[in-house]
Amino acid sequence: MLRLKQAQLHQSITEEQARLDRVRARLRQIEREGELPANEVIVRDIPELRVLRCREILSHTSEIKTFFERIRRATGTNPIQTTGPWIALYWEGEYKTRDIDVEGAIPISEDGPQSLQLDDERYMQVGILPPVKVASTLCHMVSDADVRLANRHLCAWIENNGYAISDGPGREVYAVAHQHDKTLIFEIQLPIEKHM
């Protein structure tokens, strides 16, 4: 009975922590409204990109940072000339915290390398990201709750403005990525098409 009670308390703490994270994210969003255009959405066409890419299924969002650290270490050992910001591609339509199908992509030129060794078993291989029309917004991320809020806002904007999310992965583009205090800022891009 004590083990059952322990499990119930642990579940309750987990739920309350998630609720607290959502409240903190909303408070940060309200505080930032005077600093940057809050939740501004831009529609644009992204051209075809030649990239080095590697795709994995990660068991939890906490592994995303480790996944990109492996890529960063490999590029530190084997420097490559990039032609644009790094990209994370998420191959499932909805935001998930478990079993995440993610791909890391580094834009490179035509004369860039054909592959990049990550470790003893894994390589990034050259490939092409097709052109795509996206709706995009900035995400100011301190916790996963911030990413959920930004994605929810972007999806609502898409629906309310006569678009639909099209096939293809969502992207996080680190062109504007920088640390400001503990906040990571990057661009979320969702593929769209005009709603019929």
Salt bridges, closest charged atoms under 4 A:
GLU16 OE2 - ARG19 NH1 2.34
ASP21 OD1 - ARG24 NH1 3.98
ASP45 OD1 - LYS133 NZ 3.23
GLU56 OE2 - ARG70 NH2 2.39
GLU56 OE2 - ARG122 NE 3.53
GLU69 OE2 - ARG72 NE 3.74
GLU92 OE1 - LYS96 NZ 2.71
ASP101 OD2 - ARG55 NH2 2.76
GLU103 OE2 - ARG53 NE 2.42
ASP119 OD2 - ARG70 NE 3.86
ASP146 OD2 - ARG28 NH2 2.75
ASP181 OD2 - HIS180 NE2 3.72
GLU187 OE2 - ARG44 NH2 2.23
